[in-house]
Amino acid sequence: MPPQSQAHATSWFGRYDPGTPGDGSGPADMPWPTTQSDAPEGAQSQQNSLSFLRTYRTFLSARALLAVVLMGLLAGNWLMGNRSPIWIVTAVGYASMALLLWAWPSTMASQRATNPLAPAMLSPRQAVLSIGLDLVFFSLLQHLMNTALNAQALLALPVLMAGVLMPRLVALAVAAVGSINLLAAAWIQGTLTSSLSAQLTEAGLTGFGLFAIAALASELAALVAREERSARGSLELARQQAQLNRLVMDEMSEGVLVVDRQGRVRTANPAARRLLSSPGLAPSAPFQLRGTPAWMGLVQAVDHAVSAPLQAETGQEVLLRFDDGSRRDLRVRVRFTRGHKAIQAEDMCMLWLEDLRIVRARQRQDKLAAMGRMSAGIAHEIRNPLAAISQANALMGEDATTPTQHRLTRMISENVVRLQHIVDDILAVAPGARPPAPAIDPMETVQAICNEWRLTHGLSDGAESLLQLRTQQLDQATAPLRVRFEPEHLQRVLVNLLDNALRHGSGQPGAIEVTLTWRPARQNGAMLVLSVGSDGEPLTAETERSLFEPFFSTRSRGTGLGLYICKELCERHGAAIDYRQHPAAVRHRNEFFVTMPIEPEGSSPHIA
C-alpha cells in the first residue's frame, strides 16, 4: 500500500486498541444495534405501568416531604408554647398516613404487576387515601389555623395530583371541592374580621386558579400520554425493523461486517463468521479486526477503500491465510453510509464478503444453464438422424460380406451407441417438471445397488471382496430412516462413483469402501451421508477444481458428464455431492460423499 494511503487509513481507523470488548475501553462497549428487539411480549404494557407508577410515587414523595415540614412546624409551635391538641392530632395523623403510604405502596405495585393492562388511573381506595386525605387535612388546617398560616397554596397538590392521575371530570370535581372549602373559610374569616368582600375575592381568585391547574394538568397529562404512545409505536416499528434486518442478515449467503473507526467488528452475520474462520465460526461480534494476521487483508482492503472510495464499490480480491495452512479467496466491497464526500465523518463502514469460489461457480452455473438449454434442444434434434444412421448401418450390415465391411459397420454401431449415451445423459439433466421422488429405505436400496454392481463386474462377496459396505450410527436413529430419492437416480449416482473407484483403485480386497453414516438433527435437520472411498492415487488440485464441471474427463474416450450428472441428480433431490481428500495415513484417501436430508417422521411414507 502506498504511504499516503496508509496514513489516510490510519486516520480513519484510529490507533489499534488491544482492549477487549466489554472492558469499557472503547466503542465496542456501546450497544449495537440500539433497539429493544430482545424485549419480551407485553413489554410495552409493563413500561406503561411502570411509568404511571413512577408518577404516583413522585406525588407520594411530595406528600411525605410536606408531612416532614408539618412535623417541623409542629415541633416549632411546641417549643413556642402553642400546644393545641386539635392541631397536634391533625398534623400527626396526616404525617403518619402520608409517610405510611409513601413507604408502603404495595397495593399499587401488586395491582400493576398482576394486570399490566389496568387503566392508567388511581383506584377509588388510592384516591381516597391520597387526594381525599389531602383535601380533608388542608381544609381542617385552613379552619384551625385561622390567619396564622395560609394553607390555600397547599390545595394545589391534590388538584394537580387529580389532574395527572385521574380523569378530567374528577380533577375538576376536586378543584370544585377545594374552591368551596376556600369560599367557606373566607366567609367565616370575613364575618369575623369585617372584610368579607376582600376575603371572598381572594378565595374566588384562588378557586379559579385551582380550576385552571386541574384543566391544564389534565390536558398536559393527556398530551404526554399521546406522545408516549406515539413514541412507543415508533419504537415498536423500529424493533420490528431491527428484527427483520437481523433475519435478513442471518439468512444472507454473503458475509456482512460492520466495522468502526478502531477496527472493531460491531456486527457480523453467520456467513461472514464462516468466511473469517477455517474451520468453524469466527467469534461473535464485537471483536477486533486488527492484530490477527489472517485478517490483515481485510484491514488493507478497508484502508484502500478509504483512500480510493470510488473504487470501493467495484470490490477487490482479498486472500486470507489461516494458521492451519488453508486459504480463502474473497471479494470484498466496502460501503460508507454518508457517501464519498463525508468519509472523514464516518463512524462505521460496511463490508460485503463473497467467497470467490462460489462467485465463480455461480457464473459458471449461469453459463451452464444457458448451454444446457441449448444442448437439450440439440440433443432432441440429434436423436432422429442418429436413429436413421443406426437403422442404415443395420441394413448395410446385412449385406456386408468382407471382414472390412463388418469392421466398419461395427465401428459405426459402437459410435452410434456412444452418441446415444451422450444424448441420454444430456436429456437426463435437462430442466423440466417431474413428479416428487418417493421416500426410500437408504440401507436396503444401497445394499441392493452394491450387490448388483458386484454381479455385473464378477466380484465376490464377503470379507475378501473388493467392495465393503459399512454403516455408522444408523442404530442410534430414533425412527426408521427414509430419504426422498428416485431409486434409479440413486443407482446412477452410486454406480458412477463405484466405477470411478474401480477404475482408479488398487484392485486389492477392500479397495472400495461404501459407508452410510447417520448425523443427528442440527440446524438443518438430520442428515444421511453416503460416501464412496477408494485407495487410488489422490487427485491433483487442478483435477479437483474441475471435478463436477461438464465435459471434463481425464480419459481420452470419456464424455466428462458422469460426475456432472451425479451433481445435477443430487441437487434435484435436495442432496449434495462433494469430494474430500484424506491424509496419507488413511487407506481410502479419495472420498466422494453424498449428503441427503432424512425424511421427517410422520410425513407421507410413499415407500418405493
Rosetta blueprint (number, residue, H / E / L):
1 M L
2 P L
3 P H
4 Q H
5 S H
6 Q H
7 A H
8 H H
9 A H
10 T H
11 S H
12 W H
13 F H
14 G L
15 R L
16 Y L
17 D L
18 P L
19 G L
20 T L
21 P L
22 G L
23 D L
24 G L
25 S L
26 G L
27 P H
28 A H
29 D H
30 M L
31 P L
32 W L
33 P L
34 T L
35 T L
36 Q L
37 S L
38 D L
39 A L
40 P L
41 E L
42 G L
43 A H
44 Q H
45 S H
46 Q H
47 Q H
48 N H
49 S H
50 L H
51 S H
52 F H
53 L H
54 R H
55 T H
56 Y H
57 R H
58 T H
59 F H
60 L H
61 S H
62 A H
63 R H
64 A H
65 L H
66 L H
67 A H
68 V H
69 V H
70 L H
71 M H
72 G H
73 L H
74 L H
75 A H
76 G H
77 N H
78 W H
79 L H
80 M L
81 G L
82 N L
83 R L
84 S L
85 P H
86 I H
87 W H
88 I H
89 V H
90 T H
91 A H
92 V H
93 G H
94 Y H
95 A H
96 S H
97 M H
98 A H
99 L H
100 L H
101 L H
102 W H
103 A H
104 W L
105 P L
106 S H
107 T H
108 M H
109 A H
110 S H
111 Q H
112 R H
113 A H
114 T H
115 N L
116 P L
117 L L
118 A L
119 P L
120 A L
121 M L
122 L L
123 S L
124 P H
125 R H
126 Q H
127 A H
128 V H
129 L H
130 S H
131 I H
132 G H
133 L H
134 D H
135 L H
136 V H
137 F H
138 F H
139 S H
140 L H
141 L H
142 Q H
143 H H
144 L H
145 M L
146 N L
147 T L
148 A L
149 L L
150 N L
151 A L
152 Q L
153 A H
154 L H
155 L H
156 A H
157 L H
158 P H
159 V H
160 L H
161 M H
162 A H
163 G H
164 V H
165 L H
166 M L
167 P L
168 R H
169 L H
170 V H
171 A H
172 L H
173 A H
174 V H
175 A H
176 A H
177 V H
178 G H
179 S H
180 I H
181 N H
182 L H
183 L H
184 A H
185 A H
186 A H
187 W H
188 I H
189 Q H
190 G H
191 T H
192 L H
193 T H
194 S L
195 S L
196 L H
197 S H
198 A H
199 Q H
200 L H
201 T H
202 E H
203 A H
204 G H
205 L H
206 T H
207 G H
208 F H
209 G H
210 L H
211 F H
212 A H
213 I H
214 A H
215 A H
216 L H
217 A H
218 S H
219 E H
220 L H
221 A H
222 A H
223 L H
224 V H
225 A H
226 R H
227 E H
228 E H
229 R H
230 S H
231 A H
232 R H
233 G H
234 S H
235 L H
236 E H
237 L H
238 A H
239 R H
240 Q H
241 Q H
242 A H
243 Q H
244 L H
245 N H
246 R H
247 L H
248 V H
249 M H
250 D H
251 E H
252 M L
253 S L
254 E L
255 G E
256 V E
257 L E
258 V E
259 V E
260 D E
261 R L
262 Q L
263 G L
264 R E
265 V E
266 R E
267 T E
268 A E
269 N L
270 P H
271 A H
272 A H
273 R H
274 R H
275 L H
276 L L
277 S L
278 S L
279 P L
280 G L
281 L L
282 A L
283 P L
284 S L
285 A L
286 P L
287 F E
288 Q E
289 L L
290 R L
291 G L
292 T L
293 P H
294 A H
295 W H
296 M H
297 G H
298 L H
299 V H
300 Q H
301 A H
302 V H
303 D H
304 H H
305 A H
306 V H
307 S H
308 A L
309 P H
310 L H
311 Q H
312 A H
313 E L
314 T L
315 G L
316 Q E
317 E E
318 V E
319 L E
320 L E
321 R E
322 F L
323 D L
324 D L
325 G L
326 S L
327 R E
328 R E
329 D E
330 L E
331 R E
332 V E
333 R E
334 V E
335 R E
336 F E
337 T L
338 R L
339 G L
340 H H
341 K H
342 A H
343 I H
344 Q H
345 A H
346 E L
347 D L
348 M E
349 C E
350 M E
351 L E
352 W E
353 L E
354 E E
355 D E
356 L H
357 R H
358 I H
359 V H
360 R H
361 A H
362 R H
363 Q H
364 R H
365 Q H
366 D H
367 K H
368 L H
369 A H
370 A H
371 M H
372 G H
373 R H
374 M H
375 S H
376 A H
377 G H
378 I H
379 A H
380 H H
381 E H
382 I H
383 R H
384 N H
385 P H
386 L H
387 A H
388 A H
389 I H
390 S H
391 Q H
392 A H
393 N H
394 A H
395 L H
396 M H
397 G H
398 E H
399 D H
400 A L
401 T L
402 T L
403 P H
404 T H
405 Q H
406 H H
407 R H
408 L H
409 T H
410 R H
411 M H
412 I H
413 S H
414 E H
415 N H
416 V H
417 V H
418 R H
419 L H
420 Q H
421 H H
422 I H
423 V H
424 D H
425 D H
426 I H
427 L H
428 A H
429 V L
430 A L
431 P L
432 G L
433 A L
434 R L
435 P L
436 P L
437 A L
438 P L
439 A E
440 I E
441 D L
442 P H
443 M H
444 E H
445 T H
446 V H
447 Q H
448 A H
449 I H
450 C H
451 N H
452 E H
453 W H
454 R H
455 L H
456 T H
457 H L
458 G L
459 L L
460 S L
461 D L
462 G L
463 A L
464 E L
465 S L
466 L L
467 L E
468 Q E
469 L E
470 R E
471 T E
472 Q E
473 Q L
474 L H
475 D H
476 Q H
477 A L
478 T L
479 A L
480 P L
481 L L
482 R L
483 V E
484 R E
485 F L
486 E L
487 P H
488 E H
489 H H
490 L H
491 Q H
492 R H
493 V H
494 L H
495 V H
496 N H
497 L H
498 L H
499 D H
500 N H
501 A H
502 L H
503 R H
504 H H
505 G L
506 S L
507 G L
508 Q L
509 P L
510 G L
511 A L
512 I E
513 E E
514 V E
515 T E
516 L E
517 T E
518 W E
519 R E
520 P L
521 A L
522 R L
523 Q L
524 N L
525 G L
526 A L
527 M E
528 L E
529 V E
530 L E
531 S E
532 V E
533 G E
534 S E
535 D L
536 G L
537 E L
538 P L
539 L L
540 T L
541 A H
542 E H
543 T H
544 E H
545 R H
546 S L
547 L L
548 F L
549 E L
550 P L
551 F L
552 F L
553 S L
554 T L
555 R L
556 S L
557 R L
558 G L
559 T L
560 G L
561 L L
562 G H
563 L H
564 Y H
565 I H
566 C H
567 K H
568 E H
569 L H
570 C H
571 E H
572 R H
573 H L
574 G L
575 A L
576 A E
577 I E
578 D E
579 Y E
580 R E
581 Q E
582 H L
583 P L
584 A L
585 A L
586 V L
587 R L
588 H L
589 R L
590 N E
591 E E
592 F E
593 F E
594 V E
595 T E
596 M E
597 P E
598 I E
599 E L
600 P L
601 E L
602 G L
603 S L
604 S L
605 P L
606 H L
607 I E
608 A L
